[in-house]
Amino acid sequence: MKKVTLFLIAMFCLGLTGCSKDAEINAFITEFESVTKEMTSKIDSDPSAAGIAAAQTAFDGKKAGLKAKWDAIKDAVGFQVSADTKKKLEDSVTSNMKNLVDVSTKNAMKMAEDPDAVKKFEALMKDYQSIFEMPKK
């Protein structure tokens, strides 16, 4: 009887660890930060419509993967995500959004000289934020 109980407890513990989404969330964070860094770098080095188009191209290349990873983790709750990982995700999303806003603020005067750049940046931000959209019911 003790062996059966120990076996069931061991299986339950394995089941709980198998349900953890921490690794998937960390993978999302890594890719999300990498893409954002590439985008901000492209915009910062060329704050014209061409530079923003290059940032959009970089984002487009990773958008489907990011969206798929986000969709896999967005409903994770409770024991599936450690408090540290949840905080890390929240901080990452906030920080990356801020980085994009900061690069546009830093280059606002140059971007303002190119009306196409402003439109492209607005479209890029809308597209970037669409990763986190919840489906409409």
Secondary structure, 3 states (H helix, E strand, C coil): CHHHHHHHHHHHHHHHHHCCCHHHHHHHHHHHHHHHHHHHHHHHHCCCHHHHHHHHHHHHHHHHHHHHHHHHHCCCCHHHCCHHHHHHHHHHHHHHHHHHHHHHHHCHHHHHCCHHHHHHHHHHHHHHHHHHCCCCC
